Amino acid sequence: MPQPDHVSIYDLPEFDALDPETQRYFEICVEKLGLVPNVLRTFSRNVEKLRAFSQYYNTLMLAPSGLSKLEREMVAVVVSSANRCFYCLVAHGQAVRKLSGDPQLGEMLVMNYRVAELSLRQRAMLDFAWKLTTTPAEIVEADREALRAAGLGPDEIFDLADVIGFFNMSNRFAIASDMMPNPEYHAMDRGAD
């Protein structure tokens, strides 16, 4: 049974109605990803917010960091699992599969990250992500100390908190918008020919 056949609850502009800069951005998405992610299509309803979202996302997830791209995607999936955000679980689960080369890892993180064989560093990061998402008022110094004990420095803890916060925000926007993942994500990087 396929997922619902819509991008989100909003009426979205057609490609030809977008300004040239946004059209070019979407063309680059197709060149690099093979699709325009539905989150960007949804944000195209407000081009100023699309640009702000894209700039923040690209800085957070793609720019140099003490956290690897895979680690950041793993955090995105665990936060999205706690929030049960269908869009982000599918889209970022695919990114975990691609970056790790392990189709099972993405599924484990989606369902229950605790079953995955993870390094001490990864386990500490994902435990922190889960707790900050599900019971943020209960974060105490011992939680930050567990990150330090796993080898994370101040800049890495900063980036980790930033990724966790961003995905809590974007999960809520995606859920409120009834945003559907691009159907193509479901089949990508599954390891089958």
N, C-alpha and C positions, 0 to 999 in steps of 0.2 A: 504494500500500500504506500503510495507516494505521500510526501509531506504536502501540506496545503500549498496551493499554487498562487502565492502572492509574495511580494517583497516585504511589505509592511502595511500598516493600516492607512498610510498617507497616500494622497495623490502625488505622483512624482513627475517632474518634467521629463519630456522626451529628450533624447540626446541632442537633437537639432535645436532645442529651445535653450540649451545650456550656453553659457558664455564660452568663448574660444579657449580660455585657460582651463576651464573645467573639462571641456571636450578633450583637450590634449592630455590632461591628467588621466581621464578614463581610457584613452587610447593606450597610454603607457601601461596602465593596469592590465589591459588585454594582452599587450606585448609580453609583459613579464609574468603574469599569472594565468593568462588564458581566459580571464573573466574580470568583470568589475564587481568587487564584493558588494553584497546587498547592503551592508552597513554604509558604504559610500554612496550608493544609490539613494538610500533613505536620507542621508545628510544632504544630498543634492537639492533638497527642497529649500535649504537655506545655505547658500554658497559660502557666506562668511563663516558659519559654523562648520561647514565641511572643511574649509581650509584650516581652521583652528584645530579641529579634531584630527585631521590628517597630519598636521605638523607635530602635534603632541604625540600621536601614535608612532609616527616614524622616528622621532627622537627617542621615545621610550623603548621601542621594540627593535629598532634597527641600528641605532647609533652605537658607537663603542661604549662598552660598560664592563665592569668587573663580573657581571652576570653574562653567561653565554646566551646566544639567541635561543638555544634549546631550553635553558633554564627559565628564561622569561616566558617562553611558550608553555612550559610545564606549569608555571605559576598561574598563567592565564587559565589553563584548563582546570586546575584545582579550585581556583576562586569560582569559576563558572560552574563547576560541579556542586559546590556548596550552595550557589544561588540557583541552580537548575536552569541555567540560561541555554536554551536549545541552540540558538544561533552561535554563541561563542564555543560551546562544547563541540559542535560539528566543525566550525572553521578552524579553531585552534587545536582541536584534536588532530585534524589533518596536518597542521604545521608541525606538531610533535612527531607524527608518523614520518613526515618528510625529513625533518632535521635529525631525527634519531636513527632513521632507517629501520625502525622497529614498529611494525603495525600493531603489535600487542600492547606496547607501552601506552600509546594514545588511549586505547580502550580501558586499560587499567586505571589511568588517571581520570578518565571520564567517570568511571563507576565507583572506584575506591582506591585512591592512590596508595593506601597502606599495604595493598597486596603486591605492589611492584618492588622488585629488588633495586634499591636506590643507594647511592652513596650517602655517607653521613651528612655531607653538605646538602645534598638534594632533599633528604628526609627533613633536616632542620628547616630548610626554606619552605617546604610544602606544609609542614606542621604549623609554621608561623602564619603562612597564607591562610590556612584553614581557620586557625583561631582568630586571626584579625578579621576575617570575613564573618564568622559565625558568632563570635562572642568578643567583639572589639573592646568592650569595657573591662574585660578580664586580662588584657595584655599588661604584663608587669616586667620589671627588670630581668627576672629570670628567663623570660622568653627571648629578650635581646641577648642575654648572656649565652643562651643555647646557640644562637646564631654565631656569636663570636667564637665559642668553643668548636664550632664546625668549620671555622676558618674564614668567616665573612668579616671584612673590615667595615669601617664606617661608611665608605662610599657604596659598598655593595648592599649594606643594610638600607641605606637611603634609596637606592634603585629598587630594591625588593619592595619596600613600603610603597614606592611610587607605582610600581606595576600592580600591586595588590589594590591600591586605591583606585587606579584607573579602571581596572576590570570590574570592580564593584560598581562604579559609576556606569560604565558602558553596558554591563549586564542589565542594570535596571532600565536603562534607556531601551535596550533591545527587547526586553520583556514587555515594557509598557507599549512599545510600538508593534508588538506581535511580529517582530522581524523574523523572517525565515532565512536560513542559510542557502547559499547558492546550491542547487541540487548536485552540481559537479563535485563538490567537496566530499560527498559520501563515498565515492569510488576512488578518490585519489590516494596514492601512496599506500595501497593495501598489500603490496608485495606480490600480487598475482599478475601474470602477464596477460 
